[in-house]
Amino acid sequence: MPYSVTRAANHTVAITASLEPEAVSREREHILRKIRRAANVPGFRPGKAPDAAVRARYAGAIREELQEHLTGVLWHEILDGESDLEPLTDPEIKDLEFSEDGGFRFTAELEVRPQYELPEIGPLELPPVSLEVSDAEIDGELVKVAEEQSVWEPAEGTRAADGMLIEVDLEGRVEDSEEEPYSENGASFVLGSERVPPEINEALQGAVVGDRKEASKTLPEDLEDPAKAGKTVRYEILVKGLKKKVVPEIDDELAVTLGLESLDDLRQRISAVLEQQKRSARRSGWRRFILDHLEQGIDLGDLPPSLVHSTLREQLDRYAYTMAMQGVDVNPEKINWQEIAAKAEPAARQEVLDTLILETLTRSWEIAVPEAAVDAYIAAEAARLGVPPAEHTANLAADHRLERVRHGARIAATVDEMIRRAGGEVD
């Protein structure tokens, strides 16, 4: 079975293969016998029609099945003979034909996984990273913890000021417009925050519950809605409630509300969390440093398009989901997704290359899947979802996500081994 493999740009290969007439004839007869067993030819009992009648009645079906079968035969033989040819996409058939002498020939194109010759990872001068947690860092986190435990208490009788939570009924009218007024009852926001228009923030300074305030805002000239562009919006605001933030003292009582016995215990807990964050950041930094070392000379523009496209698609899907959860309208008519995709593509290409390099190391070093890590991950996720680990494992398998979890754990083990070989410490 002669064939040729031609490599092109972006890790695309063109394969031309052919099969001798004798082999084609044998496969045609095999398919003919299979079809004849169930053939329904007028004038003959099922399965008893002569070959000539079956060929005449089922010529199209025989030819179609023969093409598909021969293509599969050739394709498997090519893959067996080309051990370094690892397809990333299904072959796209460019040319498929039976020759006059009865032989068979096809040409196909497909993307294949790049093959990288990577240098050995010996001891490297990894960037030094301190894991020491200072008192100042702990104090800063304590302030954040106290802020998170703060509550809003009614502040009737107090005048509104930045930092207070205000509740209002609001109505906005666009001057010289037939558009219905915009109204929102029970709206609440923190004065002085970025989401509050400066005009409204200024109008509400010093207000008390029951006050009616007015504010005006001129809309931009380049507003998408030409009916509103450059016009003035008049707001009428009724103050319905005021609250002030009460931040708890940083003391033993704060620790007790968090399930600990004392402020010292809370400080120790924060210190442990900060140290773990530093270790995680160190691992990420070392991972990037070693990958940059391994990827020297590899062109980010020379990557399989299918991998870049799928990775970029996943990144955009995550971005769209995050925006939707924040209440942002992700309609393509309102968001320039092409521009966002163009900005995100370099990061997607970097992710593709990093994954290819790590997978190359995984195979070269024969890294096994760390089953204990997989089980721990599944158990933690099952606990979060409130289901038994065995049930969650079955659900992951049914959703075709279990292998992704196992692959992720194997890649993480490869990163650990990469850091060890570079002379770094692995937790």
N, C-alpha and C positions, 0 to 999 in steps of 0.2 A: 504494500500500500504506500505509494510515494506521496509525500506532502512537503510543503515548504512553509516556513514561518518567517515573516518579515516584520521587524519591529519598527514602529513609528513614534512620533512625538506623544507626550502625555501618557506613556506606558500603554499605548495601543498596539496590538499586533494584528496582522492580516495573515490568515492561514488558508492556503490552497491545498486541497487533498483530492485524490482520485482513487477509484476502485476498479479493478480489472473486470472485463466483461464476464469471465467465468464466475467470479464471486457475486456479481450482480444477478446473474442468471439463477444461481443457487438460492439467493434470498428471495427472488421473485417467485420461484416455484414454492418455496416454503409459505409465503404469504398467500399464494393461489390456493394451496391445499387448505389453509386455515379458513379462507373465505368460502371455499366450495362446501365445507362441512355444514355451513348454515345458509348457503345460497338458495334463493327462491327464484328459479328460472322456469318460466311457463313451459309446460309440456314435460317437465321432469319432476320427480319426487325430490323433496329437500335433501340436499347432500349427494344427489345421484347425477347431477348434470355433468356433461363432459367438460374437460378443461377449456375447449374452444368456446363453448357457450358461456362459461363463467367469465372467461377473459373478455368476451364481447360485451356482456351485460355489466360487468363491474370494472371496466378498464380504468375509469377515473379513480375509483376507490383503491384499486391495486396500485396505481401509479403514486397516489398521494401517500399511502401507507409505506410504500417502498422508499420513497424519498425521505420520509421521516425516519424510517428504520436505518437506512444506509447512512444518513447524516449522523445518527447517534452512534453507529458502529465506528465510523471514521473518527468522530470526535473523541470517543473513549480511547481509541488506539493512539491518537495524538497525545492526549493527556498522559497516557502511560509511558509514552516515549519521551516526553518533555517534562522531566521532573521539576524543573524550575519555573514551569508555566502554571501560575495559580490564578485562575479567572476571578475577576471582581464583578463582571457583568455577564449576562447570557450572551452567547455569540449572536451577532447580527448577520444573517445570511445575505450576502451581496450578490451571489451568483450560484445557481443550482441547475444542473442540466444532465441529461443522458446523452452520451456521444453516439455517433452513427454506428460505431462498432459494438454498442451495447454496454460500454463502460459508464461510470458515474463520476461526476466531478462537482465540487462546491468550493466557494470562497466565502470566508466569514471574517468579521472583525470583532474584537472584544478588548476590554481593558484587563490588564493583569497587574498583580501586586508587584510593586518595585522590589528589586533585590539590592540590598545595601551591604557593602563591605565596610564594617565598622572597626575602628581601632580598639585594641584591648584597653580596658579601663584599669589603669594602675592607680597608685596613690596620687591624688590631685590636691592642690592647695585650695581646699574648699573655703568659702568666705566664713570668717569666724562669726558666731552668733552667741550672744550671752543669754543664758537662761535665768539669770538672776532677776528676781522680782523686787523692786524697791518699795519702800514705804509710801513714797509719793504716788506710785502707780496704784497701790492698794487704796490709798485715800481717794484717788480719783474715781475708782470703781465704786467705793462706798457712797460717794455723792450721787452717782448714777443709780445705785440701788435705792437710795432714799427717794430720789425723784420718781422712780418706778412705783414706790409704795405711797406716793402722795395721793391725797383725796381732794375733791372740790367741795367746799362748804358754802352754803348760802351767804351772801354778803349784802342783803338788803340794808339800805341806809348808807351804803358806801358808794362813792362816786367811781365810775368806770375809769380804768387806767390800763396801760399795757400790762399783759400777763394775766389779766382776769378773763374768765369765761363768761361771755355775754350771750343771752338768748333774746332773739328779736323776731318780730314779724316785719317782713320787708317787701316793698313793692317798688318796681322800677319801670319808668315810662320813657320811651325814646321820643324826644321832641320831634314834631313835624313828621310823625309816622302814624300810619293806620294800624300798626301792629298792636295786638292786645298787650296790656301791661304784664310784666313778669312779676310774680308774687311767690313768696316762700314764707310759710308760717312755721314758727318754732325753730328757725335756723339758729345754730349755735356755733361760735368760733372764739378763738383766743385773740383778744386785741393785741395788735402789734406783730402778729404772725404774718408770714409771707403771703398766705392765701387771702388775706384781707386787703382789698383795694385801699390805697392810702387815703383817698377822699372819704371813704366810709369810716376808716379808723380815726381820722381827724375829727369827723363830725360827732363821734361817740365818746370822745375824751371828756370825762367829767360828768357823764350822764348818770341819772339814777333811774330806778325802776319806775315805769309809768311815763317817762319822758318820750316825746315825739321829736325826732330829729330829721333834718333834711340834708342831702348830699347830692352833688352832681359830678358827673365824670364825662369827659369828652372821649369818644371812641376813636381809635386810630384811623387815619385816612386810607390805609391799605388793608382795611378789614375785608375778609373774604365776602361778606354780605354787603353789596353796594348800597342796599337800602338803609344800612346803619352807619356806614363808613363816614367818619368825621362828625357825626351827630352827637348831641349831648343827652345823656341819660340822667333823669331826675329820680332820686331815691327818697321814699318816705319810710322812716324806720320807727317802729314802736319797741321800746325797751321793755322786755317782759321779765327778765331775770338776770342777776349778777352772782357770780361765784368766784371765790378766791382759792388759790391752791395752797394747801397746807402740807408742807413737807415734814415728815417725822424727823426727830432728832436721831443722830447717828450714835446709838447707845445699845445697851443690852436689850432693851425693849424691842428695838428694831430687829435684832437677831432672833428674838423669840418669835416674832410674827412670821419669820421665815423658817421656823422649825428648828432653830439652833438654840444652844443654851446661853451663849454669851457673845459679846462683841468680838472677843478674841477668837472664838470659834468661827465667826463670820469672816474675820480677817484671814484666818488660815484657809477657809474654803475658797475665798477670792484668790489668795496667793496660789493655791493649787490649780485653779482654773486658768489664771494668767500664765503660769508656767507651762501648762499643757498647750495653751495657745502659742506660746513662744516655740515650743518643740514642733508644733504643727507648721508654724511659719518657717522654722529652720529647715524642716524636711522639704517643704515646697520650694524654698530658695535653693537648696542643694540639688533637688531634682531638676530645676530649671538650669542651673549652672552646668550640671553634667550633660544634660541633653544639648545645651548650646555647644559644649565641647565636641559631642559626637556628631552634631549636625553641621559642622563647619564644611563649607564647600557644597552643601546640598541646596539646590535652587528651590525655593518655595513655590516658584511658578511652574515647576515640573512635577506635578502631582496628578494622580488619576482624577479626572473631572468628576466621576461618579461619587468618589469619596468626599471631595470638596463640596459637591452639591448637597449630598445627604447630611453632612455635618452642618453646613450653613442653614439648611432647612430646619434641623433640630434646634439650632440656636435661635432662629427667628420665631419658631413655635414657642419656645420658652419665654422669649421676650414678649410676644403677643399675649401669652397667658398671664404674665406678670402685670402687664398694663391693664388687661381686662379685669383682673382682680382688684386693681386700683380704681376701677370705674372709668377707664379711658376707652373711648370708642375706637376700635381697631379697624374700622371700615377702610378698605383700600382707597376710597374716594377722599378720605380725610387724612390719610397717612401715606407718605411717599415711601413705600416699602422697597422700591428699587434703590433709593438713596441709602436707606438703612442697611440693605443687603450689601451694597458696595462698601460701606464703612466696616461692616462686620466680616467681610471676606478674609482680610489678612489674619484675623484671629482664628477663623475657621481653618485656614490653610495650616497655621501653626499647630492647631490641635490634631489635624490629620497627620502631619509629619511626626509629631511627638508619638502618636499612637502607633504609627508604622515602625518607628525606631524601637519602641518598647516591645512591640510584638516580635520584632526580629530578635531582640535580646532574650525574650521569653523562650523562643524556640531554640536559640543557640545554647542557652544555659539549661534547657529542659526543666524549666520551672514548673512544678506541679501545682495544681489548684489547692490552696490551703483550706481544706474542708472545715477545719475548726473555725476559721475566720468567716466562712460562708454561713455556717450554722449560727455563729454569734450574731451576725448581721440579720439573718432571718428571724432569730428569736427576738431581737430588739425591735425590729419592725412589726412583728406579730404582736408584741406586747403593746406597742403604740396603737395598733389597730384594734386590739382587744379580741384577737382570735388565737387559737392554738397554733404553735409553730408548724405542726404537720399540715394543718389546713392551709396556712399561708404558703407553705412550700408547694402544695398542690395547685394553689391559685396562681403562683408565679409560673409554674410549669405550663398550666393551661393557657396563660397569657403570653407564653413564649418569652418570659422575662428571666427565668431561672438561669439560663445560660449566660445572660448578660451580667447577672450578679456574680456568677462563677468567673466569668472573664474579667470583670472588674477586680475581683479578689486576687486573681492570678497576676494581673498587671501591677497591683499594689505590692505583691510579693516581689515582683521583678524590680520595682523601684527600690525596695529595701535592699535587695542584693546589689543593685547598682551603687547605692550609697556606701554599702560595706566595702565593695571593691575599690571605691574611690578614697577610702580611709575615713569615712564618716561614721558617726554613732547612730544606731537604729534603736528606737524605743521598743 
